[in-house]
Amino acid sequence: MPTASTRPSAATQAAVARAGGDLGAAAVREMETHLAWFRGLSAEDRSWVGLVAQAGITSFLEWFGGDQDRPAVIADVFGTAPRELTRSISLAQTLDLIRTVIGVVERDIAGLAVPGEEDSARAAVLRYSREVAFAAAEVYAEAAEARGAWDARLESLVVDAVIRGEADDSMQSRAAALGWGAVTAVAVVVGSTPQGATGHVMGELHRTARRVGSELLVAIHGPRVVCIGGSVADPMALATALDPHLGEGPLVVGPTVPHLFAAGRSARAAISGHQAAPAWPAVPRPVASDDLLAERALIGDGPARNALSARIVRPLAEASGGSLLETAAAWLDGGLGVEGTARALIVHPNTVRYRLAGIEKATGYDLTDPHDAQTVRIALAMHRLGPVIRATSR
């Protein structure tokens, strides 16, 4: 608490007040001389910064010439400039501005004070500069908080549009606002929502993605967390990095697509895989949605059923005159092993072994692996049922 002896005399207050305009002009000249970022601003932004500097000096003069026992009122220092100015100059640059203005005032105020009051005048400048610095931090914190809340809403809208397959102009503009206008190599990762509070989850997922060099859009949809990764070199590596921040249960990775506007296919595959994964008790974590084609087909996923036909049934039917398809059916349906399948087909056991290798080469599925065999078995069953007949509404 200052005492009467530390308060400036009326003569000092008057001298400082008369010099207010000169101090503001000197501060602007100092910024033009020493702050390269200030010279690089547009004329409009330089004008706003100059007004902020002058407002700070004016507010200081009112406080300096009044009752210094009350807190400095600095709410109007930054109120002269639009909030958008926080996008033009950074917090560090704002602190440069404060440091420059305070330096000018501190340098000149000693010469304005009457003899014996120089130290108290400098002390007043330092006290006021502390309040202005805190005010600047508060302005930027509020702007960052508002921008973060707005970005989170935009992010959720973009993720929802991707899931629904609504790649329209509104999604494009929202994605561009989030910096996703030119992002390529996109893959969707779907995991379970963690137990308890989830407010921190999105921030942790974003930070983790940045550490591995990827962009990320996140939305929590009830029991699922949908993560859209961009600039993804290895989708499984991204999923592994995100894994610790997601809940227990399946972690499914959709196929990589060229850009965000094709990400609906990856999202639908990953969400379908997350729903169907419990049908595979030993499902890996993470797992590619393409490794869950059979389970997805069981829950009515049409694209998965079509993929089974295209990747398994068709290549087997077209290879070796259909003998591979016949061998796969006999192997899976009979469960008789090499010798039993050879007897059923009336061929040599080595022929069965040769055909099993051919089946793996043609489809990528090894019938001696339990899950691969299950996938091929379901593909053949779906083939026997024939194409899906969709009911038409009347």
C-alpha positions in Angstrom: 0.0 0.0 0.0 1.6 3.3 -1.0 2.0 6.0 1.6 1.4 9.7 1.1 5.1 10.3 0.6 5.2 7.8 -2.3 2.3 9.4 -4.2 3.3 11.8 -6.9 2.8 15.5 -6.2 0.4 17.6 -8.1 3.3 19.1 -10.1 4.5 15.6 -11.2 1.0 14.5 -12.1 0.4 17.6 -14.2 3.7 17.3 -16.0 3.1 13.6 -16.8 -0.5 14.3 -18.0 0.8 17.1 -20.4 3.3 14.7 -21.9 0.7 11.9 -22.5 0.3 12.6 -26.3 4.1 12.8 -26.7 4.6 9.5 -24.9 2.1 7.8 -27.2 3.8 9.1 -30.3 7.2 8.1 -29.0 6.0 4.6 -28.2 4.8 4.2 -31.8 8.1 5.5 -33.2 9.9 3.0 -31.0 7.8 0.1 -32.2 8.4 1.1 -35.9 12.1 1.2 -35.2 12.7 -1.9 -33.2 9.8 -4.3 -33.9 10.0 -5.9 -37.3 6.6 -7.7 -36.9 5.0 -4.3 -36.3 6.3 -2.9 -39.6 5.0 -6.0 -41.3 1.4 -5.5 -40.2 -1.3 -4.1 -42.5 -2.0 -0.4 -42.1 -5.3 -1.2 -40.4 -3.6 -3.5 -37.8 -0.8 -1.0 -37.2 -3.5 1.6 -36.5 -5.2 -0.7 -34.0 -1.9 -1.5 -32.3 -1.2 2.2 -32.0 -4.6 2.8 -30.5 -3.9 0.0 -27.9 -0.6 1.7 -27.0 -2.2 5.1 -26.7 -5.1 3.6 -24.6 -2.6 2.0 -22.3 -0.8 5.3 -21.7 -4.1 7.2 -21.3 -5.3 4.6 -18.7 -2.0 4.8 -16.9 -2.2 8.6 -16.7 -5.7 8.5 -15.2 -4.5 6.0 -12.6 -1.2 7.8 -11.9 -3.0 11.1 -11.4 -5.8 9.6 -9.2 -6.0 7.3 -6.2 -3.2 4.7 -6.6 -4.5 2.8 -3.6 -7.3 1.4 -5.8 -6.5 -1.3 -8.4 -5.5 -0.1 -11.8 -8.5 -0.2 -14.2 -7.1 -1.6 -17.4 -10.2 -3.2 -18.9 -10.4 -0.6 -21.6 -6.7 -0.9 -22.7 -7.5 -3.8 -25.0 -11.1 -3.0 -25.5 -10.3 -0.4 -28.2 -9.1 -3.2 -30.6 -11.3 -5.9 -32.1 -10.9 -9.5 -30.8 -9.8 -10.5 -34.3 -6.5 -8.6 -33.6 -5.4 -11.6 -31.5 -5.2 -13.6 -34.8 -2.9 -10.9 -36.3 -0.4 -10.6 -33.5 0.6 -13.3 -31.1 0.8 -13.1 -27.3 4.6 -12.8 -27.5 4.2 -9.9 -29.9 1.7 -8.3 -27.5 4.2 -8.6 -24.7 6.8 -6.9 -27.0 4.3 -4.1 -27.5 3.8 -3.8 -23.7 7.5 -3.9 -23.0 8.2 -1.2 -25.6 5.5 1.2 -24.4 6.4 0.7 -20.7 10.1 1.2 -21.6 9.3 4.6 -23.2 7.1 5.7 -20.3 9.7 4.5 -17.7 12.5 6.2 -19.6 10.7 9.6 -19.9 8.8 9.8 -16.7 11.9 10.3 -14.5 12.5 13.5 -16.4 9.0 14.7 -16.0 8.8 14.1 -12.2 9.9 16.8 -9.8 13.2 16.2 -8.1 12.9 13.5 -5.4 9.9 11.8 -7.0 11.7 9.9 -9.8 11.9 6.6 -8.0 8.2 6.6 -6.9 7.2 7.5 -10.5 9.2 4.5 -11.9 7.6 2.3 -9.2 4.2 3.4 -10.3 5.0 2.5 -14.0 6.2 -1.0 -12.9 3.1 -1.6 -10.8 0.8 -0.6 -13.7 2.8 -2.6 -16.3 2.2 -5.8 -14.2 -1.5 -5.2 -14.4 -1.4 -4.6 -18.1 0.6 -7.8 -18.7 -2.0 -9.8 -16.7 -4.8 -8.2 -18.7 -3.0 -9.2 -22.0 -2.7 -12.8 -20.9 -6.4 -12.8 -19.9 -7.4 -11.4 -23.4 -5.5 -14.2 -25.2 -6.7 -16.9 -22.8 -10.3 -15.9 -23.4 -9.8 -15.8 -27.2 -8.1 -19.2 -27.1 -10.9 -20.6 -25.0 -13.6 -19.3 -27.4 -11.7 -20.4 -30.4 -11.2 -23.9 -28.9 -14.9 -24.2 -28.1 -15.8 -23.1 -31.7 -13.3 -25.4 -33.2 -14.7 -28.3 -31.2 -18.2 -27.6 -32.5 -16.9 -27.4 -36.1 -14.9 -30.6 -35.6 -18.0 -32.5 -34.4 -20.0 -31.2 -37.3 -17.3 -32.3 -39.8 -17.1 -35.8 -38.3 -20.9 -36.2 -38.3 -21.0 -35.1 -42.0 -18.2 -37.7 -42.9 -20.1 -40.5 -41.1 -23.3 -39.6 -43.0 -21.5 -39.2 -46.3 -22.5 -35.6 -46.7 -19.5 -34.3 -48.5 -21.1 -31.0 -49.5 -20.0 -27.4 -49.7 -20.8 -26.7 -46.0 -18.5 -29.6 -44.9 -15.8 -28.3 -47.2 -15.9 -24.8 -45.7 -15.9 -26.2 -42.2 -13.0 -28.5 -42.9 -11.1 -25.6 -44.4 -11.7 -23.6 -41.3 -10.1 -26.4 -39.3 -7.1 -26.5 -41.6 -8.2 -29.7 -43.4 -8.7 -28.1 -46.9 -5.7 -29.9 -48.4 -5.1 -32.9 -46.1 -4.6 -36.2 -47.8 -4.1 -39.9 -46.8 -7.1 -40.1 -44.5 -8.1 -43.1 -42.4 -10.7 -43.5 -39.7 -10.0 -45.2 -36.3 -12.9 -46.2 -34.1 -12.5 -47.2 -30.5 -14.6 -47.5 -27.3 -15.4 -44.5 -25.2 -13.4 -44.6 -21.9 -15.3 -44.9 -18.6 -15.8 -41.8 -16.5 -15.3 -38.2 -17.6 -14.4 -37.8 -21.2 -13.6 -34.1 -21.3 -9.9 -34.6 -21.5 -10.0 -37.4 -24.0 -10.2 -35.3 -27.2 -7.2 -33.1 -26.1 -5.1 -36.2 -25.4 -6.0 -37.8 -28.7 -5.1 -34.6 -30.6 -1.7 -34.2 -28.8 -0.9 -37.9 -29.5 -1.7 -37.6 -33.2 0.5 -34.5 -33.5 3.4 -36.3 -31.9 3.2 -39.0 -34.6 2.9 -36.5 -37.4 -0.8 -36.8 -38.2 -3.8 -34.5 -38.2 -6.9 -35.6 -36.2 -10.6 -34.9 -36.0 -12.4 -36.5 -33.1 -16.0 -36.9 -32.0 -17.5 -39.0 -29.2 -20.6 -40.8 -30.3 -22.1 -42.5 -27.3 -20.1 -45.8 -26.8 -17.7 -45.0 -29.6 -15.0 -42.5 -30.3 -14.5 -41.7 -34.0 -11.1 -40.4 -34.9 -10.4 -39.2 -38.5 -6.7 -39.2 -39.1 -5.1 -37.1 -41.9 -1.6 -37.3 -43.4 -1.5 -40.9 -42.2 1.6 -42.9 -43.2 0.7 -46.0 -41.3 -3.0 -46.2 -40.0 -2.2 -49.1 -37.7 0.7 -47.2 -36.1 -1.7 -44.2 -35.6 -4.3 -46.5 -33.9 -1.6 -48.0 -31.7 -0.6 -44.5 -30.6 -4.2 -43.6 -29.8 -4.9 -46.9 -28.0 -4.0 -45.8 -24.5 -6.5 -43.0 -24.5 -9.5 -45.1 -25.6 -11.7 -47.5 -23.6 -11.6 -51.3 -23.5 -12.9 -53.3 -26.4 -12.3 -53.4 -30.2 -10.1 -50.8 -31.9 -10.9 -50.8 -35.6 -9.0 -49.1 -38.4 -10.8 -48.2 -41.7 -9.1 -48.3 -45.1 -7.0 -45.3 -46.2 -8.7 -43.0 -48.7 -7.2 -40.1 -50.7 -8.9 -37.2 -48.9 -11.5 -36.1 -46.3 -14.4 -36.1 -48.8 -13.9 -39.8 -49.4 -13.6 -40.6 -45.7 -17.2 -41.7 -45.4 -16.2 -45.1 -46.8 -13.4 -45.5 -44.2 -15.7 -44.3 -41.4 -18.5 -46.7 -42.2 -16.2 -49.6 -42.5 -14.5 -48.8 -39.1 -17.9 -48.3 -37.3 -19.3 -51.5 -38.8 -16.1 -53.3 -37.8 -16.3 -51.9 -34.2 -19.9 -53.2 -34.0 -19.2 -56.6 -35.4 -15.8 -57.3 -33.7 -17.3 -59.1 -30.7 -18.1 -62.0 -33.0 -14.3 -62.7 -33.2 -13.3 -63.6 -29.6 -9.6 -63.3 -30.3 -9.8 -60.1 -32.3 -6.5 -58.2 -32.3 -6.2 -54.6 -31.0 -6.0 -52.7 -33.3 -7.5 -54.6 -36.2 -8.2 -53.5 -39.8 -11.8 -53.3 -40.8 -11.0 -55.5 -43.8 -10.0 -58.3 -41.4 -13.6 -58.2 -40.1 -15.4 -58.7 -43.4 -17.1 -61.9 -42.3 -18.2 -60.5 -39.0 -19.5 -57.3 -40.7 -21.4 -59.4 -43.3 -23.1 -61.2 -40.4 -24.6 -58.0 -39.1 -25.9 -57.1 -42.6 -23.1 -54.9 -43.9 -23.7 -54.9 -47.6 -20.3 -53.6 -48.7 -18.6 -56.2 -46.6 -20.7 -59.0 -48.2 -19.8 -57.6 -51.6 -16.2 -57.5 -50.7 -16.3 -61.2 -49.6 -17.7 -62.1 -53.0 -15.2 -60.0 -54.9 -12.1 -61.1 -52.9 -12.9 -64.8 -52.3 -15.7 -66.3 -54.2 -15.0 -64.8 -57.6 -11.2 -65.5 -57.7 -11.9 -69.1 -56.6 -14.6 -69.6 -59.2 -12.4 -68.2 -62.0 -9.2 -70.0 -61.1 -8.4 -73.5 -62.5 -11.8 -74.0 -63.9 -13.5 -73.7 -60.5 -11.4 -76.5 -58.8 -10.2 -74.1 -56.1 -13.8 -73.2 -55.2 -14.7 -76.9 -55.1 -11.6 -77.7 -52.9 -12.3 -74.9 -50.5 -15.9 -76.1 -50.1 -14.9 -79.7 -49.5 -12.1 -78.7 -47.1 -14.4 -76.5 -45.0 -17.6 -78.5 -45.1 -16.1 -81.9 -44.6 -13.4 -81.1 -42.0 -11.6 -84.2 -43.1 -8.1 -82.8 -43.5 -5.9 -83.4 -46.6 -6.5 -87.1 -46.9 -10.2 -87.0 -46.4 -10.6 -84.1 -48.8 -8.6 -85.9 -51.4 -10.9 -89.0 -51.1 -14.0 -86.8 -51.3 -12.7 -85.1 -54.4 -11.1 -88.3 -55.8 -7.7 -86.6 -56.2 -4.2 -87.2 -54.8 -3.5 -85.6 -51.4 -0.7 -83.6 -53.0 -3.2 -82.1 -55.3 -5.2 -80.9 -52.3 -2.0 -79.4 -50.8 -1.3 -77.7 -54.1 -4.8 -76.3 -54.3 -4.7 -75.0 -50.7 -1.6 -73.0 -51.7 -3.5 -71.8 -54.8 -6.4 -70.7 -52.7 -4.1 -68.7 -50.4 -2.4 -67.2 -53.4 -5.7 -66.3 -55.1 -7.5 -64.8 -52.1 -4.9 -64.1 -49.4 -6.7 -66.4 -47.0 -5.0 -69.5 -45.5 -7.6 -72.3 -44.9 -5.4 -73.8 -42.2 -5.8 -70.6 -40.1 -9.0 -70.7 -38.0 -10.1 -67.1 -38.6 -9.2 -67.2 -42.3 -11.1 -70.5 -42.7 -14.1 -68.9 -40.9 -14.0 -65.9 -43.3 -14.0 -68.1 -46.4 -16.7 -70.4 -44.9 -19.0 -67.4 -44.4 -18.1 -66.0 -47.9 -19.2 -69.4 -49.4 -22.4 -69.4 -47.3 -23.3 -65.9 -48.4 -22.7 -67.0 -52.0 -25.0 -69.9 -51.7 -27.7 -67.7 -50.3 -27.6 -65.6 -53.4 -27.8 -61.8 -53.7 -29.5 -59.8 -51.1 -33.1 -58.8 -52.1 -33.9 -55.4 -50.6 -37.5 -54.8 -49.7 -39.0 -51.8 -51.5 -41.2 -49.4 -49.6 -44.7 -48.8 -50.8 
